[in-house]
């Protein structure tokens, strides 16, 4: 079987770790003995081009079409381009889609490759952004009186949901990256569970283990005092990640617990968040986006990770934190809820749904952060169990075994 993984970094999926996911799939396919290729859509090249990397993975770079990049015309043209590029040696082709708009090529792929299989991985739901991850709000719009919602907004959400529902029905297998997604697809979209597989994201174990001297040098590099406890956030500086809540809580926590320091790794509107931080901006380290080696140094240094997202599927940041044995203070939203084991690998806050908005109690977040920071024994226990959860659920080896089962079932 030949696997062609479609990667579209210009789409919304591109910011949800699809590049990392595709690389992991390549490792899984190789361990199963399958040929694996990556189809990169909307490349900067004028003509289609392909090359083979050091791992034996073929990369197809397919250019965009001016002003028609996200139209059905473009996606249909991709199928015909693949027909010309892919060598027909009798092996069955499996096309693995990773973005919602790619469903527009399904009909053409079926026509041009009659014996092919098509998989789709759910990296996000379109409706989830408007509803802050709330399935309660989704059910209300789908099945109840929607007059409280703007007519246009409700129609868009319904349309997005039904488009995704049709996509799930058209493919041979839907891969869910979280139990949350699995339940949405079965319970709300009504898709037969036999058509689904639950496969969590997995990462290669690249934990940065530092000596005391190395940790001291990292602190010096970032001007962090020896006595300070480090609270770490990593991800986009975005409202949906709860960044405002984290900064507001830190401002209050700093008054009562001066020996703590907030480190925020990621890109975003720094001027806005500096304004939110006000007088504490000088004690918050905004690093911007970091290469993996530097990020992993900070994971090794940190005492606790904080994730206040309103929706996640299977967060790579969460997996990286567990890989490094970091307790996580998170929320019970969507896929994040199942990643954190309450009281064992971290602590969770309930997402408050009120007036068709989502929120968290910042005072409760402050209490939970202070509890973990002040209790060394608790941190040590959570650190050990977080690392065990990574090894047992979110390692690359576990993902390989799960994907082998998927491939063999097909």
Secondary structure as GFF3:
##gff-version 3
##sequence-region A 1 410
A	DSSP	beta_strand	2	7	.	.	.	ID=ss1
A	DSSP	three_ten_helix	12	15	.	.	.	ID=ss2
A	DSSP	alpha_helix	18	31	.	.	.	ID=ss3
A	DSSP	beta_strand	35	43	.	.	.	ID=ss4
A	DSSP	beta_strand	49	52	.	.	.	ID=ss5
A	DSSP	beta_strand	58	63	.	.	.	ID=ss6
A	DSSP	alpha_helix	72	85	.	.	.	ID=ss7
A	DSSP	beta_strand	93	97	.	.	.	ID=ss8
A	DSSP	three_ten_helix	100	105	.	.	.	ID=ss9
A	DSSP	alpha_helix	106	112	.	.	.	ID=ss10
A	DSSP	beta_strand	117	122	.	.	.	ID=ss11
A	DSSP	three_ten_helix	126	128	.	.	.	ID=ss12
A	DSSP	alpha_helix	135	143	.	.	.	ID=ss13
A	DSSP	alpha_helix	151	170	.	.	.	ID=ss14
A	DSSP	beta_strand	173	176	.	.	.	ID=ss15
A	DSSP	alpha_helix	179	183	.	.	.	ID=ss16
A	DSSP	pi_helix	184	188	.	.	.	ID=ss17
A	DSSP	three_ten_helix	193	195	.	.	.	ID=ss18
A	DSSP	beta_strand	196	198	.	.	.	ID=ss19
A	DSSP	alpha_helix	212	221	.	.	.	ID=ss20
A	DSSP	beta_strand	229	234	.	.	.	ID=ss21
A	DSSP	three_ten_helix	239	241	.	.	.	ID=ss22
A	DSSP	alpha_helix	243	256	.	.	.	ID=ss23
A	DSSP	beta_strand	260	265	.	.	.	ID=ss24
A	DSSP	alpha_helix	270	277	.	.	.	ID=ss25
A	DSSP	three_ten_helix	278	283	.	.	.	ID=ss26
A	DSSP	beta_strand	284	288	.	.	.	ID=ss27
A	DSSP	alpha_helix	292	301	.	.	.	ID=ss28
A	DSSP	beta_strand	304	306	.	.	.	ID=ss29
A	DSSP	alpha_helix	316	323	.	.	.	ID=ss30
A	DSSP	beta_strand	327	331	.	.	.	ID=ss31
A	DSSP	alpha_helix	336	339	.	.	.	ID=ss32
A	DSSP	beta_strand	346	349	.	.	.	ID=ss33
A	DSSP	beta_strand	352	354	.	.	.	ID=ss34
A	DSSP	beta_strand	357	359	.	.	.	ID=ss35
A	DSSP	alpha_helix	362	374	.	.	.	ID=ss36
A	DSSP	alpha_helix	376	389	.	.	.	ID=ss37
A	DSSP	pi_helix	390	394	.	.	.	ID=ss38
A	DSSP	alpha_helix	396	409	.	.	.	ID=ss39
###
